[in-house]
Amino acid sequence: MTEEIIRIFYRVYNKLGLLCYGFLEKVYENAMVIKLIVDTD
């Protein structure tokens, strides 16, 4: 589970971080939640 969360963190950060540096933490948090839900279904 930890490895999955870390993998998703880097995927989200690489997608959002490069395009829109400076997003609020909540944006990244929401993106990670969505990715976790999509990847586990």
Gaussian input, Z-matrix of N, CA and C with variables (Angstrom, degrees):
# hf/3-21g

backbone

0 1
 N
 C     1     B1
 C     2     B2     1     A1
 N     3     B3     2     A2     1     D1
 C     4     B4     3     A3     2     D2
 C     5     B5     4     A4     3     D3
 N     6     B6     5     A5     4     D4
 C     7     B7     6     A6     5     D5
 C     8     B8     7     A7     6     D6
 N     9     B9     8     A8     7     D7
 C    10    B10     9     A9     8     D8
 C    11    B11    10    A10     9     D9
 N    12    B12    11    A11    10    D10
 C    13    B13    12    A12    11    D11
 C    14    B14    13    A13    12    D12
 N    15    B15    14    A14    13    D13
 C    16    B16    15    A15    14    D14
 C    17    B17    16    A16    15    D15
 N    18    B18    17    A17    16    D16
 C    19    B19    18    A18    17    D17
 C    20    B20    19    A19    18    D18
 N    21    B21    20    A20    19    D19
 C    22    B22    21    A21    20    D20
 C    23    B23    22    A22    21    D21
 N    24    B24    23    A23    22    D22
 C    25    B25    24    A24    23    D23
 C    26    B26    25    A25    24    D24
 N    27    B27    26    A26    25    D25
 C    28    B28    27    A27    26    D26
 C    29    B29    28    A28    27    D27
 N    30    B30    29    A29    28    D28
 C    31    B31    30    A30    29    D29
 C    32    B32    31    A31    30    D30
 N    33    B33    32    A32    31    D31
 C    34    B34    33    A33    32    D32
 C    35    B35    34    A34    33    D33
 N    36    B36    35    A35    34    D34
 C    37    B37    36    A36    35    D35
 C    38    B38    37    A37    36    D36
 N    39    B39    38    A38    37    D37
 C    40    B40    39    A39    38    D38
 C    41    B41    40    A40    39    D39
 N    42    B42    41    A41    40    D40
 C    43    B43    42    A42    41    D41
 C    44    B44    43    A43    42    D42
 N    45    B45    44    A44    43    D43
 C    46    B46    45    A45    44    D44
 C    47    B47    46    A46    45    D45
 N    48    B48    47    A47    46    D46
 C    49    B49    48    A48    47    D47
 C    50    B50    49    A49    48    D48
 N    51    B51    50    A50    49    D49
 C    52    B52    51    A51    50    D50
 C    53    B53    52    A52    51    D51
 N    54    B54    53    A53    52    D52
 C    55    B55    54    A54    53    D53
 C    56    B56    55    A55    54    D54
 N    57    B57    56    A56    55    D55
 C    58    B58    57    A57    56    D56
 C    59    B59    58    A58    57    D57
 N    60    B60    59    A59    58    D58
 C    61    B61    60    A60    59    D59
 C    62    B62    61    A61    60    D60
 N    63    B63    62    A62    61    D61
 C    64    B64    63    A63    62    D62
 C    65    B65    64    A64    63    D63
 N    66    B66    65    A65    64    D64
 C    67    B67    66    A66    65    D65
 C    68    B68    67    A67    66    D66
 N    69    B69    68    A68    67    D67
 C    70    B70    69    A69    68    D68
 C    71    B71    70    A70    69    D69
 N    72    B72    71    A71    70    D70
 C    73    B73    72    A72    71    D71
 C    74    B74    73    A73    72    D72
 N    75    B75    74    A74    73    D73
 C    76    B76    75    A75    74    D74
 C    77    B77    76    A76    75    D75
 N    78    B78    77    A77    76    D76
 C    79    B79    78    A78    77    D77
 C    80    B80    79    A79    78    D78
 N    81    B81    80    A80    79    D79
 C    82    B82    81    A81    80    D80
 C    83    B83    82    A82    81    D81
 N    84    B84    83    A83    82    D82
 C    85    B85    84    A84    83    D83
 C    86    B86    85    A85    84    D84
 N    87    B87    86    A86    85    D85
 C    88    B88    87    A87    86    D86
 C    89    B89    88    A88    87    D87
 N    90    B90    89    A89    88    D88
 C    91    B91    90    A90    89    D89
 C    92    B92    91    A91    90    D90
 N    93    B93    92    A92    91    D91
 C    94    B94    93    A93    92    D92
 C    95    B95    94    A94    93    D93
 N    96    B96    95    A95    94    D94
 C    97    B97    96    A96    95    D95
 C    98    B98    97    A97    96    D96
 N    99    B99    98    A98    97    D97
 C   100   B100    99    A99    98    D98
 C   101   B101   100   A100    99    D99
 N   102   B102   101   A101   100   D100
 C   103   B103   102   A102   101   D101
 C   104   B104   103   A103   102   D102
 N   105   B105   104   A104   103   D103
 C   106   B106   105   A105   104   D104
 C   107   B107   106   A106   105   D105
 N   108   B108   107   A107   106   D106
 C   109   B109   108   A108   107   D107
 C   110   B110   109   A109   108   D108
 N   111   B111   110   A110   109   D109
 C   112   B112   111   A111   110   D110
 C   113   B113   112   A112   111   D111
 N   114   B114   113   A113   112   D112
 C   115   B115   114   A114   113   D113
 C   116   B116   115   A115   114   D114
 N   117   B117   116   A116   115   D115
 C   118   B118   117   A117   116   D116
 C   119   B119   118   A118   117   D117
 N   120   B120   119   A119   118   D118
 C   121   B121   120   A120   119   D119
 C   122   B122   121   A121   120   D120

   B1=1.4463
   B2=1.5288
   B3=1.3244
   B4=1.4633
   B5=1.5160
   B6=1.3238
   B7=1.4619
   B8=1.5254
   B9=1.3133
   B10=1.4637
   B11=1.5351
   B12=1.3136
   B13=1.4650
   B14=1.5275
   B15=1.3030
   B16=1.4682
   B17=1.5229
   B18=1.3201
   B19=1.4699
   B20=1.5243
   B21=1.3274
   B22=1.4611
   B23=1.5284
   B24=1.3261
   B25=1.4662
   B26=1.5203
   B27=1.3248
   B28=1.4598
   B29=1.5256
   B30=1.3222
   B31=1.4728
   B32=1.5211
   B33=1.3209
   B34=1.4737
   B35=1.5233
   B36=1.3173
   B37=1.4668
   B38=1.5196
   B39=1.3142
   B40=1.4656
   B41=1.5232
   B42=1.3137
   B43=1.4699
   B44=1.5220
   B45=1.3229
   B46=1.4619
   B47=1.5215
   B48=1.2970
   B49=1.4576
   B50=1.5131
   B51=1.3094
   B52=1.4527
   B53=1.5237
   B54=1.3130
   B55=1.4597
   B56=1.5211
   B57=1.3072
   B58=1.4698
   B59=1.5196
   B60=1.3017
   B61=1.4588
   B62=1.5266
   B63=1.3151
   B64=1.4489
   B65=1.5188
   B66=1.3389
   B67=1.4631
   B68=1.5257
   B69=1.3067
   B70=1.4487
   B71=1.5211
   B72=1.3089
   B73=1.4626
   B74=1.5251
   B75=1.3167
   B76=1.4661
   B77=1.5271
   B78=1.3085
   B79=1.4666
   B80=1.5231
   B81=1.3243
   B82=1.4684
   B83=1.5290
   B84=1.3142
   B85=1.4690
   B86=1.5221
   B87=1.3226
   B88=1.4675
   B89=1.5215
   B90=1.3130
   B91=1.4611
   B92=1.5265
   B93=1.3323
   B94=1.4619
   B95=1.5230
   B96=1.3146
   B97=1.4700
   B98=1.5193
   B99=1.3125
   B100=1.4710
   B101=1.5178
   B102=1.3080
   B103=1.4717
   B104=1.5220
   B105=1.3189
   B106=1.4663
   B107=1.5227
   B108=1.3193
   B109=1.4670
   B110=1.5237
   B111=1.3175
   B112=1.4625
   B113=1.5280
   B114=1.3165
   B115=1.4588
   B116=1.5257
   B117=1.3214
   B118=1.4690
   B119=1.5240
   B120=1.3127
   B121=1.4745
   B122=1.5076
   A1=110.66
   A2=117.36
   A3=120.67
   A4=111.42
   A5=116.56
   A6=120.62
   A7=110.97
   A8=117.06
   A9=122.15
   A10=110.68
   A11=116.90
   A12=121.27
   A13=110.38
   A14=117.11
   A15=120.76
   A16=110.56
   A17=117.04
   A18=121.55
   A19=110.43
   A20=116.08
   A21=120.78
   A22=110.63
   A23=116.84
   A24=119.54
   A25=110.70
   A26=117.23
   A27=119.93
   A28=111.63
   A29=117.19
   A30=119.14
   A31=111.15
   A32=116.57
   A33=121.17
   A34=109.92
   A35=116.91
   A36=120.17
   A37=111.59
   A38=116.59
   A39=119.80
   A40=111.81
   A41=117.75
   A42=121.04
   A43=111.05
   A44=117.94
   A45=121.52
   A46=112.30
   A47=116.40
   A48=120.41
   A49=113.32
   A50=117.40
   A51=120.10
   A52=112.04
   A53=116.40
   A54=119.93
   A55=112.31
   A56=116.41
   A57=120.33
   A58=110.24
   A59=116.59
   A60=120.65
   A61=109.74
   A62=116.11
   A63=120.44
   A64=114.85
   A65=116.98
   A66=118.80
   A67=109.76
   A68=115.80
   A69=120.28
   A70=109.84
   A71=115.78
   A72=121.26
   A73=111.62
   A74=117.44
   A75=121.88
   A76=111.27
   A77=118.38
   A78=121.87
   A79=109.51
   A80=116.69
   A81=121.11
   A82=110.67
   A83=116.30
   A84=120.74
   A85=110.68
   A86=117.07
   A87=120.68
   A88=111.46
   A89=117.01
   A90=120.83
   A91=110.86
   A92=117.30
   A93=120.26
   A94=111.26
   A95=117.47
   A96=120.64
   A97=109.85
   A98=116.89
   A99=120.72
   A100=109.78
   A101=117.50
   A102=121.63
   A103=110.52
   A104=118.33
   A105=120.69
   A106=111.49
   A107=116.67
   A108=120.39
   A109=110.53
   A110=116.77
   A111=120.88
   A112=110.81
   A113=117.75
   A114=120.97
   A115=113.50
   A116=118.31
   A117=119.88
   A118=112.62
   A119=117.88
   A120=120.02
   A121=112.08
   D1=-44.31
   D2=-179.98
   D3=-60.89
   D4=-43.18
   D5=179.22
   D6=-61.89
   D7=-38.52
   D8=179.02
   D9=-64.32
   D10=-43.02
   D11=179.61
   D12=-64.99
   D13=-42.90
   D14=178.79
   D15=-64.20
   D16=-42.58
   D17=178.79
   D18=-60.90
   D19=-44.81
   D20=179.69
   D21=-66.76
   D22=-39.98
   D23=177.03
   D24=-54.92
   D25=-48.93
   D26=-177.43
   D27=-67.63
   D28=-35.78
   D29=176.59
   D30=-63.33
   D31=-46.79
   D32=179.90
   D33=-64.21
   D34=-46.87
   D35=-179.02
   D36=-61.45
   D37=-43.41
   D38=-179.87
   D39=-65.25
   D40=-37.01
   D41=178.49
   D42=-72.44
   D43=-50.41
   D44=-175.34
   D45=-85.51
   D46=-37.58
   D47=-175.49
   D48=-63.64
   D49=-38.37
   D50=-179.12
   D51=-76.94
   D52=-31.30
   D53=-176.95
   D54=-85.15
   D55=-38.56
   D56=-171.82
   D57=-138.10
   D58=67.93
   D59=-179.92
   D60=-60.28
   D61=133.71
   D62=175.85
   D63=103.09
   D64=9.16
   D65=175.85
   D66=-59.63
   D67=152.35
   D68=172.90
   D69=-66.89
   D70=153.71
   D71=-178.43
   D72=-55.91
   D73=-34.78
   D74=-177.96
   D75=-62.06
   D76=-34.07
   D77=178.65
   D78=-63.12
   D79=-46.77
   D80=178.25
   D81=-64.76
   D82=-41.28
   D83=179.45
   D84=-60.75
   D85=-47.21
   D86=179.48
   D87=-63.17
   D88=-40.69
   D89=178.81
   D90=-63.56
   D91=-39.45
   D92=178.60
   D93=-67.23
   D94=-39.70
   D95=178.33
   D96=-62.36
   D97=-45.63
   D98=179.18
   D99=-60.81
   D100=-45.92
   D101=-179.13
   D102=-63.50
   D103=-41.51
   D104=177.56
   D105=-61.59
   D106=-41.42
   D107=179.95
   D108=-66.80
   D109=-44.84
   D110=-178.04
   D111=-66.21
   D112=-42.36
   D113=-177.07
   D114=-72.94
   D115=-24.10
   D116=-177.23
   D117=-94.74
   D118=-8.43
   D119=178.09
   D120=-87.47

